[in-house]
Amino acid sequence: MKSRRRNVAGWIGGFAGAVLGMEQGHGQTFLIDLAAQPIQLAQNQANQKFVVTASNVGGQAEQVIGGYLTFQVDAGFADANVPAITAVDFITGTPWAGLPEAHITTQTVATSPQFWTVQYLVDFTAAPVGTSVTIPQGQFRLAEITLDTTNLELGNWRFVMKDVESNLGLDSFFIMASGAGVGVSATVGTVAITEVPEPMEAGGMAALGLLGWCAIRRKLSRKNPCR
């Protein structure tokens, strides 16, 4: 997704104000349970997509005008031996899909392949005054991330959106319609590369399955044996 920076002053002011006015006490409104969403990746493969969900547990729908999502794999610093994030889509299938993209200002900052930040805000130079996005009660789609495991070995790594490496960026938060920033509650997740059968091995397994099926058919009916 391209970054769009129509109103730089408004962008900087909006995020600076949200950070300064962060309502830490409201962190329980939004929960990102990454522990319940382990990311399982195939070995040596690019463009692997995974949907991250969140929950509004505040008891009512909330109105937001922006967000700051941070995705960190392992320590967050550039490491060729750790799965790389290559894209983040916070619009498709999310509450923000209901807003024209022309009304959204976005910026994606990849501090390293293992540390991505997506910042987005209603662009009030294009959108009507009072525009906001409704976050429904319960679970909702937060974003889709794309990862790359090319040339990597099997392994398991930490995945976080809160308590991230402070030298690289900020924890994830939402900007409410009031302009205040609201932090999220988030558990620690995992990104794992699991073994994938080689093509010949997979073919051998399929052949064994076919032989087993034939044996069963022969036993059930001598009139119509497998060939």
C-alpha positions as CSV (number, residue, x, y, z in Angstrom):
1,M,0.0,0.0,0.0
2,K,1.4,3.4,-0.9
3,S,2.0,6.1,1.6
4,R,-0.1,9.2,1.1
5,R,0.9,12.5,2.8
6,R,-1.5,15.2,1.7
7,N,-1.5,17.3,4.9
8,V,1.9,16.9,6.6
9,A,1.2,19.5,9.3
10,G,-2.1,17.9,10.2
11,W,-0.5,14.5,10.2
12,I,2.3,15.4,12.5
13,G,0.0,17.4,14.7
14,G,-2.6,14.7,14.9
15,F,-0.2,12.0,16.0
16,A,1.8,14.2,18.3
17,G,-1.4,15.3,20.0
18,A,-2.5,11.7,20.3
19,V,0.8,10.5,21.9
20,L,0.8,13.4,24.3
21,G,-2.8,12.8,25.3
22,M,-2.4,9.0,25.5
23,E,-5.2,7.6,27.7
24,Q,-3.3,4.6,29.2
25,G,-6.3,3.8,31.4
26,H,-8.4,2.9,28.4
27,G,-5.9,0.2,27.2
28,Q,-8.5,-2.5,28.1
29,T,-10.8,-1.3,25.3
30,F,-8.8,-2.9,22.6
31,L,-7.2,-6.4,22.9
32,I,-4.8,-8.0,20.4
33,D,-4.4,-11.6,21.5
34,L,-1.4,-12.6,19.5
35,A,-0.9,-15.7,21.6
36,A,-4.1,-17.1,20.2
37,Q,-3.0,-16.3,16.7
38,P,0.3,-18.2,16.1
39,I,1.7,-17.5,12.7
40,Q,2.7,-20.7,10.9
41,L,4.9,-20.2,7.8
42,A,6.2,-22.5,5.1
43,Q,10.0,-22.7,4.6
44,N,11.7,-20.8,1.8
45,Q,8.6,-19.0,0.5
46,A,7.8,-15.3,-0.1
47,N,4.4,-13.6,0.0
48,Q,2.9,-15.5,2.9
49,K,-0.2,-13.7,4.2
50,F,-1.6,-13.8,7.7
51,V,-4.6,-11.9,9.1
52,V,-4.3,-10.4,12.6
53,T,-7.5,-9.8,14.5
54,A,-8.3,-7.6,17.5
55,S,-11.2,-7.3,19.9
56,N,-13.1,-4.3,21.1
57,V,-13.8,-5.4,24.7
58,G,-15.0,-2.0,26.0
59,G,-18.7,-3.0,25.9
60,Q,-19.7,-0.6,23.1
61,A,-18.8,0.4,19.6
62,E,-16.0,3.0,19.5
63,Q,-15.3,5.8,17.0
64,V,-11.7,6.3,15.9
65,I,-10.0,8.6,13.5
66,G,-6.6,6.9,13.2
67,G,-4.2,4.3,14.3
68,Y,-0.6,3.5,14.8
69,L,0.2,-0.2,14.4
70,T,3.6,-1.6,15.1
71,F,4.6,-5.2,14.1
72,Q,7.9,-6.6,15.6
73,V,9.4,-10.0,14.8
74,D,12.1,-11.2,17.2
75,A,14.2,-8.3,18.5
76,G,13.1,-6.0,15.7
77,F,16.6,-5.3,14.4
78,A,17.5,-6.2,10.9
79,D,18.4,-9.9,10.8
80,A,18.7,-12.0,7.7
81,N,18.0,-15.2,9.7
82,V,14.5,-14.1,10.8
83,P,11.3,-13.9,8.8
84,A,10.8,-10.5,7.1
85,I,7.7,-8.4,7.0
86,T,7.2,-7.2,3.4
87,A,3.7,-5.6,3.5
88,V,0.9,-4.5,5.8
89,D,-2.7,-3.9,4.7
90,F,-4.9,-2.3,7.3
91,I,-7.8,-1.5,5.0
92,T,-9.0,-4.7,3.2
93,G,-11.7,-6.3,5.2
94,T,-11.2,-4.0,8.2
95,P,-13.5,-1.3,9.6
96,W,-11.5,1.2,7.6
97,A,-12.7,-0.4,4.3
98,G,-15.9,1.6,4.7
99,L,-14.1,4.8,4.3
100,P,-13.0,6.0,0.8
101,E,-9.2,5.6,0.6
102,A,-9.0,9.2,-0.6
103,H,-10.1,10.2,2.9
104,I,-7.2,8.4,4.6
105,T,-3.7,9.6,5.0
106,T,-1.2,6.8,5.5
107,Q,2.5,6.2,6.1
108,T,4.3,2.9,6.3
109,V,7.8,3.0,7.9
110,A,9.9,-0.2,7.7
111,T,12.6,0.5,10.2
112,S,13.9,-3.0,9.5
113,P,12.5,-6.1,7.8
114,Q,11.5,-7.2,11.2
115,F,10.0,-3.9,12.5
116,W,7.2,-2.2,10.6
117,T,5.0,0.7,11.6
118,V,1.8,1.6,9.8
119,Q,0.3,5.1,10.7
120,Y,-3.1,6.1,9.4
121,L,-5.4,9.1,10.0
122,V,-8.6,10.5,8.6
123,D,-7.6,13.2,6.2
124,F,-9.8,16.1,7.1
125,T,-8.6,18.1,4.1
126,A,-10.6,15.6,2.0
127,A,-13.1,14.0,4.4
128,P,-16.1,15.9,5.9
129,V,-15.6,17.3,9.4
130,G,-16.7,14.8,12.0
131,T,-15.8,11.7,9.9
132,S,-14.7,8.7,11.9
133,V,-14.5,4.9,11.7
134,T,-16.7,2.6,13.8
135,I,-14.9,-0.2,15.6
136,P,-17.7,-2.7,16.5
137,Q,-17.9,-4.6,19.7
138,G,-16.2,-8.0,19.7
139,Q,-13.6,-9.3,17.3
140,F,-12.7,-7.4,14.1
141,R,-10.0,-7.7,11.4
142,L,-7.1,-5.5,12.2
143,A,-4.7,-6.0,9.4
144,E,-3.1,-8.5,7.0
145,I,0.6,-8.8,7.1
146,T,2.8,-10.4,4.4
147,L,6.0,-12.3,5.4
148,D,9.0,-13.8,3.6
149,T,11.0,-16.9,4.7
150,T,13.2,-17.1,1.6
151,N,16.5,-19.0,2.5
152,L,15.6,-19.4,6.1
153,E,15.9,-22.4,8.4
154,L,13.1,-23.8,10.6
155,G,12.6,-21.8,13.8
156,N,10.3,-20.0,16.2
157,W,10.4,-16.3,17.0
158,R,8.6,-13.8,19.2
159,F,6.0,-11.6,17.6
160,V,4.7,-8.4,19.4
161,M,2.7,-5.2,18.9
162,K,3.2,-3.9,22.4
163,D,6.3,-3.5,24.5
164,V,8.3,-3.2,21.3
165,E,11.9,-2.1,21.0
166,S,11.7,1.5,22.1
167,N,14.7,2.5,20.1
168,L,12.8,1.6,16.9
169,G,9.3,2.9,17.5
170,L,6.2,3.1,19.6
171,D,3.7,0.6,20.9
172,S,0.5,0.2,18.9
173,F,-2.4,2.6,19.7
174,F,-5.6,4.0,18.3
175,I,-6.7,7.6,18.0
176,M,-10.2,8.2,19.2
177,A,-12.6,10.7,17.7
178,S,-11.7,13.0,20.6
179,G,-8.2,13.1,19.3
180,A,-6.8,11.2,22.3
181,G,-4.5,8.2,21.9
182,V,-5.6,4.9,23.4
183,G,-3.1,2.2,24.0
184,V,-3.9,-1.5,23.4
185,S,-3.6,-4.6,25.5
186,A,-1.6,-7.2,23.6
187,T,-0.3,-10.7,24.3
188,V,3.0,-12.1,23.0
189,G,2.6,-14.1,19.8
190,T,4.9,-16.3,17.8
191,V,6.1,-16.6,14.2
192,A,7.3,-20.1,13.3
193,I,8.7,-21.8,10.2
194,T,7.5,-25.4,10.0
195,E,8.8,-28.2,7.9
196,V,7.1,-28.7,4.5
197,P,7.4,-32.2,2.8
198,E,9.6,-32.2,-0.3
199,P,7.7,-32.8,-3.6
200,M,8.9,-36.5,-3.8
201,E,8.1,-37.2,-0.2
202,A,4.6,-35.8,-0.7
203,G,4.2,-37.9,-3.8
204,G,5.3,-41.0,-1.9
205,M,2.7,-40.3,0.8
206,A,0.0,-39.9,-1.7
207,A,1.0,-43.3,-3.4
208,L,0.8,-45.0,0.0
209,G,-2.6,-43.6,0.6
210,L,-3.8,-44.9,-2.8
211,L,-2.4,-48.4,-2.1
212,G,-4.3,-48.4,1.2
213,W,-7.5,-47.4,-0.5
214,C,-7.1,-50.1,-3.1
215,A,-6.6,-52.7,-0.4
216,I,-9.8,-51.7,1.3
217,R,-11.7,-51.9,-1.9
218,R,-10.4,-55.3,-2.7
219,K,-11.5,-56.6,0.7
220,L,-15.0,-55.1,0.3
221,S,-15.6,-56.2,-3.3
222,R,-13.8,-58.9,-5.3
223,K,-16.0,-58.0,-8.2
224,N,-14.5,-54.6,-8.8
225,P,-10.9,-54.7,-7.8
226,C,-8.6,-51.7,-8.1
227,R,-6.3,-51.7,-11.1
